[in-house]
Amino acid sequence: MNYTEVLKAVKNASLFDLYRLKVAISNEIENPARISELRHFLKEGSRISYFDRVSNSLIDAVVIQKKSKSVLVENITDHSRWSIPYYVINLDQVDVNLHANKKDKLSKNHFKIGECVGFNYEGEQKVGIIIRLNQKTATLTTQDNRRWRVSYSYLFKVIDTEILEKFYPKQISVEANSESIV
């Protein structure tokens, strides 16, 4: 499924249309037959990935215990344990990233915690790592350990590996995960 195209269609829907879709989707993700099918497919010790709505990204984990409506998993990166609903599991390794065209306005949906981004401040380019996704802004930490709240429309993604190496990945991971989970 192309989530970028779905999001474009959703943006044109009325609030009532969105509510009606929400009810229909809720009925499907809580469908006992679908849950049972997934439950029987998963095995304890299976390696999975699941979508975390707070970080807006996939998390790699191992199945510890299956329950009737949720599954206990252990995060592979930090070994934290979480009980997650079955519907957040990404068995088909679907690409969950949303891609924007140059003319599209960037939103919370286009970014994820831990991502390197930049913005312009008083003629100077600042680069930082996203540590929190707020409704209208992203909170980032820059190389000088300053925190900034920046509107999504002012952000751009940074791919330069030299810049990324200047940050402390463990510190960023701890800050991001302290705010996280489904």
N, CA and C atoms as an extended XYZ file, in Angstrom:
546
Properties=species:S:1:pos:R:3:atomname:S:1:resname:S:1:resid:I:1 pbc="F F F"
N         0.844       -1.172        0.000 N   MET     1
C         0.000        0.000        0.000 CA  MET     1
C         0.895        1.243        0.000 C   MET     1
N         0.559        2.195       -0.807 N   ASN     2
C         1.320        3.430       -0.888 CA  ASN     2
C         0.734        4.423        0.113 C   ASN     2
N         1.382        4.563        1.268 N   TYR     3
C         0.861        5.420        2.335 CA  TYR     3
C         0.877        6.892        1.954 C   TYR     3
N         1.790        7.289        1.099 N   THR     4
C         1.841        8.678        0.657 CA  THR     4
C         0.567        9.020       -0.109 C   THR     4
N         0.137        8.140       -0.996 N   GLU     5
C        -1.093        8.369       -1.764 CA  GLU     5
C        -2.324        8.329       -0.860 C   GLU     5
N        -2.349        7.403        0.090 N   VAL     6
C        -3.473        7.314        1.021 CA  VAL     6
C        -3.575        8.599        1.834 C   VAL     6
N        -2.445        9.100        2.311 N   LEU     7
C        -2.444       10.331        3.100 CA  LEU     7
C        -2.956       11.516        2.283 C   LEU     7
N        -2.589       11.566        1.004 N   LYS     8
C        -3.097       12.634        0.136 CA  LYS     8
C        -4.620       12.571        0.045 C   LYS     8
N        -5.172       11.373       -0.109 N   ALA     9
C        -6.634       11.214       -0.188 CA  ALA     9
C        -7.290       11.596        1.134 C   ALA     9
N        -6.669       11.218        2.241 N   VAL    10
C        -7.213       11.514        3.566 CA  VAL    10
C        -7.241       13.023        3.815 C   VAL    10
N        -6.241       13.734        3.328 N   LYS    11
C        -6.194       15.188        3.541 CA  LYS    11
C        -7.366       15.905        2.877 C   LYS    11
N        -7.935       15.307        1.835 N   ASN    12
C        -9.074       15.918        1.148 CA  ASN    12
C       -10.415       15.500        1.746 C   ASN    12
N       -10.404       14.610        2.709 N   ALA    13
C       -11.644       14.111        3.307 CA  ALA    13
C       -12.168       15.082        4.367 C   ALA    13
N       -13.476       15.077        4.554 N   SER    14
C       -14.077       15.893        5.610 CA  SER    14
C       -13.836       15.219        6.958 C   SER    14
N       -14.078       15.949        8.034 N   LEU    15
C       -13.941       15.355        9.369 CA  LEU    15
C       -14.886       14.174        9.544 C   LEU    15
N       -16.107       14.293        9.019 N   PHE    16
C       -17.037       13.166        9.120 CA  PHE    16
C       -16.515       11.959        8.349 C   PHE    16
N       -15.995       12.196        7.129 N   ASP    17
C       -15.416       11.087        6.350 CA  ASP    17
C       -14.299       10.405        7.129 C   ASP    17
N       -13.454       11.208        7.763 N   LEU    18
C       -12.353       10.645        8.550 CA  LEU    18
C       -12.872        9.821        9.725 C   LEU    18
N       -13.888       10.335       10.396 N   TYR    19
C       -14.475        9.593       11.517 CA  TYR    19
C       -15.043        8.266       11.035 C   TYR    19
N       -15.761        8.281        9.914 N   ARG    20
C       -16.363        7.050        9.391 CA  ARG    20
C       -15.281        6.039        9.031 C   ARG    20
N       -14.200        6.517        8.429 N   LEU    21
C       -13.075        5.632        8.109 CA  LEU    21
C       -12.437        5.078        9.383 C   LEU    21
N       -12.315        5.935       10.400 N   LYS    22
C       -11.729        5.513       11.678 CA  LYS    22
C       -12.532        4.370       12.287 C   LYS    22
N       -13.856        4.470       12.241 N   VAL    23
C       -14.717        3.411       12.794 CA  VAL    23
C       -14.535        2.122       12.002 C   VAL    23
N       -14.534        2.225       10.673 N   ALA    24
C       -14.371        1.033        9.832 CA  ALA    24
C       -13.008        0.384       10.053 C   ALA    24
N       -11.975        1.204       10.136 N   ILE    25
C       -10.624        0.674       10.356 CA  ILE    25
C       -10.527        0.037       11.735 C   ILE    25
N       -11.109        0.678       12.733 N   SER    26
C       -11.098        0.134       14.092 CA  SER    26
C       -11.763       -1.240       14.129 C   SER    26
N       -12.879       -1.369       13.431 N   ASN    27
C       -13.566       -2.665       13.377 CA  ASN    27
C       -12.680       -3.730       12.744 C   ASN    27
N       -11.930       -3.364       11.725 N   GLU    28
C       -11.060       -4.330       11.054 CA  GLU    28
C        -9.844       -4.712       11.904 C   GLU    28
N        -9.206       -3.737       12.562 N   ILE    29
C        -8.003       -4.083       13.323 CA  ILE    29
C        -8.337       -4.818       14.619 C   ILE    29
N        -9.595       -4.737       15.058 N   GLU    30
C       -10.013       -5.465       16.250 CA  GLU    30
C       -10.762       -6.754       15.901 C   GLU    30
N       -10.778       -7.122       14.634 N   ASN    31
C       -11.457       -8.325       14.155 CA  ASN    31
C       -10.774       -9.564       14.746 C   ASN    31
N       -11.504      -10.349       15.564 N   PRO    32
C       -10.902      -11.522       16.217 CA  PRO    32
C       -10.293      -12.522       15.232 C   PRO    32
N       -10.891      -12.687       14.059 N   ALA    33
C       -10.352      -13.630       13.073 CA  ALA    33
C        -8.979      -13.179       12.578 C   ALA    33
N        -8.822      -11.883       12.339 N   ARG    34
C        -7.532      -11.356       11.886 CA  ARG    34
C        -6.474      -11.500       12.984 C   ARG    34
N        -6.862      -11.188       14.211 N   ILE    35
C        -5.931      -11.300       15.337 CA  ILE    35
C        -5.507      -12.751       15.528 C   ILE    35
N        -6.466      -13.663       15.462 N   SER    36
C        -6.175      -15.093       15.640 CA  SER    36
C        -5.212      -15.593       14.565 C   SER    36
N        -5.433      -15.173       13.341 N   GLU    37
C        -4.549      -15.577       12.234 CA  GLU    37
C        -3.112      -15.115       12.484 C   GLU    37
N        -2.956      -13.880       12.889 N   LEU    38
C        -1.621      -13.344       13.169 CA  LEU    38
C        -1.008      -14.022       14.389 C   LEU    38
N        -1.829      -14.248       15.402 N   ARG    39
C        -1.375      -14.893       16.641 CA  ARG    39
C        -0.803      -16.287       16.365 C   ARG    39
N        -1.470      -17.039       15.494 N   HIS    40
C        -1.004      -18.394       15.174 CA  HIS    40
C         0.260      -18.370       14.316 C   HIS    40
N         0.444      -17.301       13.559 N   PHE    41
C         1.618      -17.186       12.710 CA  PHE    41
C         2.865      -16.872       13.536 C   PHE    41
N         2.725      -16.033       14.569 N   LEU    42
C         3.870      -15.621       15.389 CA  LEU    42
C         4.316      -16.736       16.330 C   LEU    42
N         5.588      -16.817       16.530 N   LYS    43
C         6.159      -17.773       17.482 CA  LYS    43
C         6.995      -17.005       18.493 C   LYS    43
N         7.043      -17.500       19.714 N   GLU    44
C         7.910      -16.878       20.715 CA  GLU    44
C         9.351      -17.003       20.224 C   GLU    44
N        10.089      -15.908       20.317 N   GLY    45
C        11.450      -15.869       19.804 CA  GLY    45
C        11.545      -15.318       18.392 C   GLY    45
N        10.386      -15.124       17.718 N   SER    46
C        10.391      -14.553       16.364 CA  SER    46
C        10.877      -13.117       16.403 C   SER    46
N        11.636      -12.770       15.394 N   ARG    47
C        12.081      -11.382       15.253 CA  ARG    47
C        11.055      -10.657       14.381 C   ARG    47
N        10.577       -9.522       14.866 N   ILE    48
C         9.558       -8.752       14.155 CA  ILE    48
C         9.947       -7.275       14.134 C   ILE    48
N         9.184       -6.490       13.413 N   SER    49
C         9.262       -5.035       13.541 CA  SER    49
C         7.842       -4.545       13.740 C   SER    49
N         7.711       -3.478       14.518 N   TYR    50
C         6.392       -2.900       14.740 CA  TYR    50
C         6.483       -1.391       14.600 C   TYR    50
N         5.331       -0.783       14.277 N   PHE    51
C         5.295        0.658       14.074 CA  PHE    51
C         4.963        1.346       15.380 C   PHE    51
N         5.859        2.244       15.796 N   ASP    52
C         5.664        3.022       17.015 CA  ASP    52
C         5.166        4.407       16.613 C   ASP    52
N         3.968        4.760       17.046 N   ARG    53
C         3.371        6.032       16.621 CA  ARG    53
C         4.073        7.246       17.214 C   ARG    53
N         4.702        7.098       18.370 N   VAL    54
C         5.383        8.237       18.989 CA  VAL    54
C         6.648        8.591       18.205 C   VAL    54
N         7.463        7.593       17.891 N   SER    55
C         8.692        7.860       17.138 CA  SER    55
C         8.430        7.927       15.639 C   SER    55
N         7.224        7.502       15.218 N   ASN    56
C         6.821        7.500       13.814 CA  ASN    56
C         7.767        6.641       12.971 C   ASN    56
N         8.173        5.500       13.551 N   SER    57
C         9.123        4.636       12.854 CA  SER    57
C         8.941        3.181       13.272 C   SER    57
N         9.628        2.320       12.543 N   LEU    58
C         9.614        0.896       12.875 CA  LEU    58
C        10.640        0.593       13.956 C   LEU    58
N        10.276       -0.303       14.858 N   ILE    59
C        11.156       -0.746       15.935 CA  ILE    59
C        11.365       -2.255       15.757 C   ILE    59
N        12.609       -2.707       15.806 N   ASP    60
C        12.903       -4.135       15.729 CA  ASP    60
C        12.790       -4.740       17.117 C   ASP    60
N        12.142       -5.913       17.192 N   ALA    61
C        11.902       -6.550       18.483 CA  ALA    61
C        11.835       -8.058       18.329 C   ALA    61
N        11.820       -8.739       19.481 N   VAL    62
C        11.666      -10.196       19.538 CA  VAL    62
C        10.412      -10.497       20.348 C   VAL    62
N         9.622      -11.461       19.867 N   VAL    63
C         8.399      -11.860       20.561 CA  VAL    63
C         8.780      -12.642       21.815 C   VAL    63
N         8.275      -12.185       22.972 N   ILE    64
C         8.536      -12.865       24.243 CA  ILE    64
C         7.346      -13.736       24.639 C   ILE    64
N         6.139      -13.150       24.544 N   GLN    65
C         4.943      -13.891       24.961 CA  GLN    65
C         3.730      -13.399       24.178 C   GLN    65
N         2.906      -14.337       23.704 N   LYS    66
C         1.673      -13.981       23.004 CA  LYS    66
C         0.518      -13.972       23.994 C   LYS    66
N        -0.320      -12.935       23.909 N   LYS    67
C        -1.528      -12.836       24.723 CA  LYS    67
C        -2.721      -12.787       23.776 C   LYS    67
N        -3.930      -12.720       24.319 N   SER    68
C        -5.105      -12.762       23.447 CA  SER    68
C        -5.218      -11.547       22.528 C   SER    68
N        -4.957      -10.340       23.024 N   LYS    69
C        -5.101       -9.145       22.200 CA  LYS    69
C        -3.798       -8.367       22.010 C   LYS    69
N        -2.747       -8.825       22.642 N   SER    70
C        -1.468       -8.129       22.535 CA  SER    70
C        -0.329       -9.140       22.610 C   SER    70
N         0.859       -8.640       22.377 N   VAL    71
C         2.045       -9.489       22.411 CA  VAL    71
C         3.138       -8.744       23.183 C   VAL    71
N         3.837       -9.464       24.057 N   LEU    72
C         4.954       -8.886       24.803 CA  LEU    72
C         6.199       -9.042       23.944 C   LEU    72
N         6.886       -7.905       23.695 N   VAL    73
C         8.086       -7.923       22.866 CA  VAL    73
C         9.233       -7.267       23.601 C   VAL    73
N        10.446       -7.616       23.167 N   GLU    74
C        11.648       -6.974       23.694 CA  GLU    74
C        12.326       -6.229       22.565 C   GLU    74
N        12.536       -4.937       22.779 N   ASN    75
C        13.210       -4.086       21.812 CA  ASN    75
C        14.646       -4.578       21.644 C   ASN    75
N        15.066       -4.806       20.410 N   ILE    76
C        16.404       -5.330       20.141 CA  ILE    76
C        17.482       -4.311       20.495 C   ILE    76
N        17.211       -3.031       20.304 N   THR    77
C        18.213       -1.989       20.543 CA  THR    77
C        18.486       -1.757       22.015 C   THR    77
N        17.435       -1.535       22.814 N   ASP    78
C        17.651       -1.166       24.221 CA  ASP    78
C        17.148       -2.214       25.223 C   ASP    78
N        16.630       -3.331       24.736 N   HIS    79
C        16.154       -4.457       25.549 CA  HIS    79
C        14.980       -4.108       26.463 C   HIS    79
N        14.295       -2.989       26.182 N   SER    80
C        13.092       -2.669       26.952 CA  SER    80
C        11.970       -3.592       26.481 C   SER    80
N        11.018       -3.850       27.353 N   ARG    81
C         9.900       -4.732       27.014 CA  ARG    81
C         8.606       -3.944       26.967 C   ARG    81
N         7.794       -4.259       25.958 N   TRP    82
C         6.538       -3.553       25.753 CA  TRP    82
C         5.451       -4.543       25.374 C   TRP    82
N         4.253       -4.273       25.833 N   SER    83
C         3.088       -5.019       25.392 CA  SER    83
C         2.447       -4.207       24.275 C   SER    83
N         2.398       -4.780       23.081 N   ILE    84
C         1.889       -4.056       21.924 CA  ILE    84
C         0.694       -4.794       21.324 C   ILE    84
N        -0.244       -4.070       20.729 N   PRO    85
C        -1.351       -4.742       20.043 CA  PRO    85
C        -0.840       -5.419       18.773 C   PRO    85
N        -1.501       -6.476       18.362 N   TYR    86
C        -1.079       -7.216       17.175 CA  TYR    86
C        -1.071       -6.347       15.913 C   TYR    86
N        -1.996       -5.399       15.825 N   TYR    87
C        -2.128       -4.640       14.586 CA  TYR    87
C        -0.957       -3.711       14.293 C   TYR    87
N        -0.042       -3.478       15.218 N   VAL    88
C         1.111       -2.608       14.926 CA  VAL    88
C         2.293       -3.394       14.351 C   VAL    88
N         2.172       -4.715       14.281 N   ILE    89
C         3.263       -5.559       13.779 CA  ILE    89
C         3.320       -5.496       12.258 C   ILE    89
N         4.508       -5.282       11.731 N   ASN    90
C         4.741       -5.137       10.292 CA  ASN    90
C         5.359       -6.425        9.746 C   ASN    90
N         4.536       -7.446        9.571 N   LEU    91
C         5.039       -8.750        9.109 CA  LEU    91
C         5.556       -8.713        7.676 C   LEU    91
N         4.946       -7.903        6.847 N   ASP    92
C         5.293       -7.887        5.428 CA  ASP    92
C         6.446       -6.936        5.099 C   ASP    92
N         7.093       -6.372        6.132 N   GLN    93
C         8.212       -5.445        5.947 CA  GLN    93
C         7.842       -4.309        4.980 C   GLN    93
N         6.664       -3.746        5.200 N   VAL    94
C         6.162       -2.652        4.382 CA  VAL    94
C         6.961       -1.384        4.671 C   VAL    94
N         7.257       -0.618        3.623 N   ASP    95
C         7.924        0.680        3.785 CA  ASP    95
C         6.910        1.642        4.387 C   ASP    95
N         7.173        2.133        5.590 N   VAL    96
C         6.221        2.991        6.291 CA  VAL    96
C         6.534        4.476        6.144 C   VAL    96
N         7.623        4.807        5.455 N   ASN    97
C         8.003        6.205        5.287 CA  ASN    97
C         7.075        6.903        4.301 C   ASN    97
N         6.735        8.148        4.610 N   LEU    98
C         5.944        8.962        3.700 CA  LEU    98
C         6.907        9.869        2.943 C   LEU    98
N         6.702        9.966        1.657 N   HIS    99
C         7.596       10.741        0.815 CA  HIS    99
C         6.864       11.973        0.307 C   HIS    99
N         7.520       13.113        0.408 N   ALA   100
C         6.899       14.368        0.001 CA  ALA   100
C         7.480       14.845       -1.318 C   ALA   100
N         6.626       15.434       -2.128 N   ASN   101
C         7.090       16.121       -3.329 CA  ASN   101
C         7.632       17.479       -2.914 C   ASN   101
N         8.359       18.119       -3.796 N   LYS   102
C         8.929       19.431       -3.476 CA  LYS   102
C         7.856       20.442       -3.110 C   LYS   102
N         6.682       20.345       -3.722 N   LYS   103
C         5.628       21.320       -3.460 CA  LYS   103
C         4.761       20.954       -2.249 C   LYS   103
N         4.917       19.748       -1.720 N   ASP   104
C         4.135       19.319       -0.555 CA  ASP   104
C         4.638       20.004        0.708 C   ASP   104
N         3.706       20.349        1.571 N   LYS   105
C         4.050       20.921        2.875 CA  LYS   105
C         4.394       19.760        3.813 C   LYS   105
N         5.575       19.820        4.442 N   LEU   106
C         5.986       18.750        5.340 CA  LEU   106
C         5.202       18.817        6.644 C   LEU   106
N         4.896       17.647        7.202 N   SER   107
C         4.139       17.562        8.443 CA  SER   107
C         4.782       16.530        9.366 C   SER   107
N         4.184       16.353       10.491 N   LYS   108
C         4.644       15.367       11.485 CA  LYS   108
C         4.801       13.986       10.858 C   LYS   108
N         3.946       13.649        9.914 N   ASN   109
C         3.979       12.331        9.279 CA  ASN   109
C         5.244       12.075        8.475 C   ASN   109
N         5.951       13.119        8.090 N   HIS   110
C         7.133       12.957        7.253 CA  HIS   110
C         8.433       12.771        8.034 C   HIS   110
N         8.381       12.900        9.345 N   PHE   111
C         9.592       12.825       10.159 CA  PHE   111
C         9.486       11.724       11.201 C   PHE   111
N        10.642       11.315       11.736 N   LYS   112
C        10.660       10.333       12.812 CA  LYS   112
C        11.716       10.705       13.840 C   LYS   112
N        11.522       10.236       15.045 N   ILE   113
C        12.487       10.482       16.114 CA  ILE   113
C        13.820        9.839       15.735 C   ILE   113
N        14.902       10.569       15.997 N   GLY   114
C        16.236       10.074       15.671 CA  GLY   114
C        16.716       10.517       14.306 C   GLY   114
N        15.848       11.161       13.544 N   GLU   115
C        16.203       11.602       12.200 CA  GLU   115
C        16.986       12.919       12.261 C   GLU   115
N        17.981       13.046       11.387 N   CYS   116
C        18.800       14.251       11.320 CA  CYS   116
C        18.128       15.248       10.376 C   CYS   116
N        17.913       16.475       10.889 N   VAL   117
C        17.250       17.520       10.115 CA  VAL   117
C        17.987       18.842       10.275 C   VAL   117
N        17.669       19.772        9.413 N   GLY   118
C        18.256       21.093        9.499 CA  GLY   118
C        17.193       22.159        9.355 C   GLY   118
N        17.555       23.390        9.725 N   PHE   119
C        16.681       24.550        9.566 CA  PHE   119
C        17.561       25.792        9.551 C   PHE   119
N        17.013       26.882        9.068 N   ASN   120
C        17.737       28.151        9.027 CA  ASN   120
C        17.288       29.026       10.179 C   ASN   120
N        18.263       29.599       10.888 N   TYR   121
C        17.965       30.500       12.003 CA  TYR   121
C        18.850       31.724       11.866 C   TYR   121
N        18.231       32.865       11.631 N   GLU   122
C        18.932       34.131       11.468 CA  GLU   122
C        20.086       34.025       10.469 C   GLU   122
N        19.814       33.393        9.323 N   GLY   123
C        20.800       33.269        8.258 CA  GLY   123
C        21.822       32.166        8.448 C   GLY   123
N        21.748       31.456        9.558 N   GLU   124
C        22.700       30.376        9.841 CA  GLU   124
C        21.971       29.036        9.782 C   GLU   124
N        22.625       28.053        9.182 N   GLN   125
C        22.037       26.728        9.115 CA  GLN   125
C        22.328       25.959       10.397 C   GLN   125
N        21.274       25.443       11.018 N   LYS   126
C        21.403       24.625       12.221 CA  LYS   126
C        21.039       23.192       11.846 C   LYS   126
N        21.725       22.240       12.455 N   VAL   127
C        21.471       20.822       12.215 CA  VAL   127
C        21.257       20.142       13.553 C   VAL   127
N        20.276       19.260       13.606 N   GLY   128
C        20.004       18.556       14.852 CA  GLY   128
C        19.316       17.231       14.619 C   GLY   128
N        19.083       16.539       15.721 N   ILE   129
C        18.405       15.244       15.712 CA  ILE   129
C        17.046       15.426       16.381 C   ILE   129
N        16.012       14.890       15.747 N   ILE   130
C        14.664       14.992       16.315 CA  ILE   130
C        14.566       14.096       17.544 C   ILE   130
N        14.108       14.676       18.667 N   ILE   131
C        13.927       13.887       19.886 CA  ILE   131
C        12.459       13.789       20.293 C   ILE   131
N        11.596       14.627       19.694 N   ARG   132
C        10.163       14.546       19.990 CA  ARG   132
C         9.380       15.123       18.811 C   ARG   132
N         8.269       14.453       18.488 N   LEU   133
C         7.378       14.944       17.451 CA  LEU   133
C         6.128       15.501       18.126 C   LEU   133
N         5.987       16.816       18.097 N   ASN   134
C         4.827       17.474       18.666 CA  ASN   134
C         3.773       17.646       17.574 C   ASN   134
N         2.619       18.203       17.908 N   GLN   135
C         1.559       18.365       16.918 CA  GLN   135
C         1.987       19.286       15.772 C   GLN   135
N         2.558       20.445       16.092 N   LYS   136
C         2.915       21.423       15.062 CA  LYS   136
C         4.416       21.626       14.890 C   LYS   136
N         5.217       21.131       15.839 N   THR   137
C         6.660       21.342       15.800 CA  THR   137
C         7.404       20.060       16.141 C   THR   137
N         8.680       20.045       15.776 N   ALA   138
C         9.571       18.962       16.191 CA  ALA   138
C        10.531       19.549       17.218 C   ALA   138
N        10.836       18.777       18.252 N   THR   139
C        11.852       19.188       19.216 CA  THR   139
C        13.145       18.517       18.798 C   THR   139
N        14.217       19.325       18.660 N   LEU   140
C        15.496       18.747       18.266 CA  LEU   140
C        16.610       19.190       19.186 C   LEU   140
N        17.652       18.387       19.184 N   THR   141
C        18.881       18.722       19.894 CA  THR   141
C        19.944       18.967       18.846 C   THR   141
N        20.617       20.120       18.945 N   THR   142
C        21.677       20.442       17.995 CA  THR   142
C        23.022       19.996       18.560 C   THR   142
N        24.066       20.125       17.758 N   GLN   143
C        25.397       19.661       18.153 CA  GLN   143
C        25.909       20.370       19.398 C   GLN   143
N        25.451       21.596       19.643 N   ASP   144
C        25.888       22.337       20.823 CA  ASP   144
C        24.998       22.054       22.039 C   ASP   144
N        24.222       20.953       21.974 N   ASN   145
C        23.332       20.494       23.046 CA  ASN   145
C        22.201       21.470       23.369 C   ASN   145
N        21.825       22.315       22.409 N   ARG   146
C        20.671       23.190       22.588 CA  ARG   146
C        19.439       22.501       22.057 C   ARG   146
N        18.312       22.754       22.708 N   ARG   147
C        17.028       22.218       22.248 CA  ARG   147
C        16.268       23.297       21.501 C   ARG   147
N        15.645       22.883       20.413 N   TRP   148
C        14.875       23.789       19.584 CA  TRP   148
C        13.521       23.158       19.284 C   TRP   148
N        12.481       23.985       19.221 N   ARG   149
C        11.179       23.557       18.721 CA  ARG   149
C        10.974       24.287       17.408 C   ARG   149
N        10.885       23.517       16.331 N   VAL   150
C        10.853       24.094       14.994 CA  VAL   150
C         9.634       23.565       14.245 C   VAL   150
N         8.918       24.460       13.591 N   SER   151
C         7.775       24.081       12.766 CA  SER   151
C         8.247       23.131       11.667 C   SER   151
N         7.429       22.120       11.356 N   TYR   152
C         7.803       21.131       10.346 CA  TYR   152
C         8.075       21.781        8.989 C   TYR   152
N         7.366       22.859        8.695 N   SER   153
C         7.520       23.502        7.386 CA  SER   153
C         8.900       24.141        7.206 C   SER   153
N         9.628       24.389        8.299 N   TYR   154
C        10.964       24.975        8.219 CA  TYR   154
C        12.074       23.929        8.192 C   TYR   154
N        11.734       22.675        8.382 N   LEU   155
C        12.748       21.620        8.450 CA  LEU   155
C        13.075       21.043        7.080 C   LEU   155
N        14.305       20.569        6.952 N   PHE   156
C        14.707       19.786        5.794 CA  PHE   156
C        15.538       18.612        6.303 C   PHE   156
N        15.479       17.513        5.574 N   LYS   157
C        16.198       16.312        5.986 CA  LYS   157
C        17.667       16.429        5.611 C   LYS   157
N        18.541       15.925        6.508 N   VAL   158
C        19.986       15.961        6.299 CA  VAL   158
C        20.467       14.524        6.161 C   VAL   158
N        21.232       14.281        5.105 N   ILE   159
C        21.716       12.921        4.840 CA  ILE   159
C        23.224       12.839        4.966 C   ILE   159
N        23.916       13.938        5.176 N   ASP   160
C        25.369       14.006        5.250 CA  ASP   160
C        25.889       13.151        6.409 C   ASP   160
N        26.634       12.087        6.115 N   THR   161
C        27.127       11.170        7.147 CA  THR   161
C        28.143       11.817        8.077 C   THR   161
N        28.907       12.780        7.601 N   GLU   162
C        29.875       13.457        8.468 CA  GLU   162
C        29.164       14.221        9.576 C   GLU   162
N        28.047       14.836        9.248 N   ILE   163
C        27.262       15.557       10.251 CA  ILE   163
C        26.677       14.570       11.257 C   ILE   163
N        26.162       13.464       10.754 N   LEU   164
C        25.547       12.467       11.637 CA  LEU   164
C        26.543       11.904       12.648 C   LEU   164
N        27.794       11.734       12.247 N   GLU   165
C        28.812       11.167       13.142 CA  GLU   165
C        29.156       12.081       14.313 C   GLU   165
N        28.835       13.365       14.216 N   LYS   166
C        29.151       14.319       15.272 CA  LYS   166
C        28.205       14.204       16.466 C   LYS   166
N        27.071       13.537       16.276 N   PHE   167
C        26.120       13.363       17.361 CA  PHE   167
C        26.434       12.093       18.129 C   PHE   167
N        25.973       12.034       19.357 N   TYR   168
C        26.158       10.847       20.183 CA  TYR   168
C        24.913        9.984       20.063 C   TYR   168
N        24.972        8.893       19.276 N   PRO   169
C        23.779        8.072       19.042 CA  PRO   169
C        23.149        7.519       20.319 C   PRO   169
N        23.962        7.136       21.305 N   LYS   170
C        23.401        6.586       22.544 CA  LYS   170
C        22.568        7.636       23.271 C   LYS   170
N        23.073        8.850       23.349 N   GLN   171
C        22.346        9.925       24.033 CA  GLN   171
C        21.021       10.192       23.323 C   GLN   171
N        21.049       10.251       22.032 N   ILE   172
C        19.840       10.515       21.253 CA  ILE   172
C        18.855        9.379       21.444 C   ILE   172
N        19.338        8.147       21.384 N   SER   173
C        18.481        6.982       21.549 CA  SER   173
C        17.803        6.980       22.918 C   SER   173
N        18.538        7.290       23.963 N   VAL   174
C        17.973        7.304       25.312 CA  VAL   174
C        16.904        8.381       25.427 C   VAL   174
N        17.186        9.595       24.915 N   GLU   175
C        16.211       10.675       24.974 CA  GLU   175
C        14.958       10.317       24.192 C   GLU   175
N        15.129        9.760       23.011 N   ALA   176
C        13.976        9.421       22.163 CA  ALA   176
C        13.159        8.305       22.793 C   ALA   176
N        13.799        7.262       23.291 N   ASN   177
C        13.065        6.119       23.833 CA  ASN   177
C        12.390        6.425       25.153 C   ASN   177
N        12.844        7.439       25.867 N   SER   178
C        12.196        7.778       27.125 CA  SER   178
C        10.811        8.352       26.898 C   SER   178
N        10.513        8.784       25.655 N   GLU   179
C         9.216        9.369       25.330 CA  GLU   179
C         8.332        8.391       24.592 C   GLU   179
N         8.845        7.234       24.245 N   SER   180
C         8.234        6.378       23.241 CA  SER   180
C         7.224        5.394       23.792 C   SER   180
N         6.403        4.898       23.104 N   ILE   181
C         5.787        3.622       22.799 CA  ILE   181
C         4.337        3.762       22.404 C   ILE   181
N         3.889        2.749       21.799 N   VAL   182
C         2.579        2.659       21.154 CA  VAL   182
C         1.471        3.206       22.018 C   VAL   182
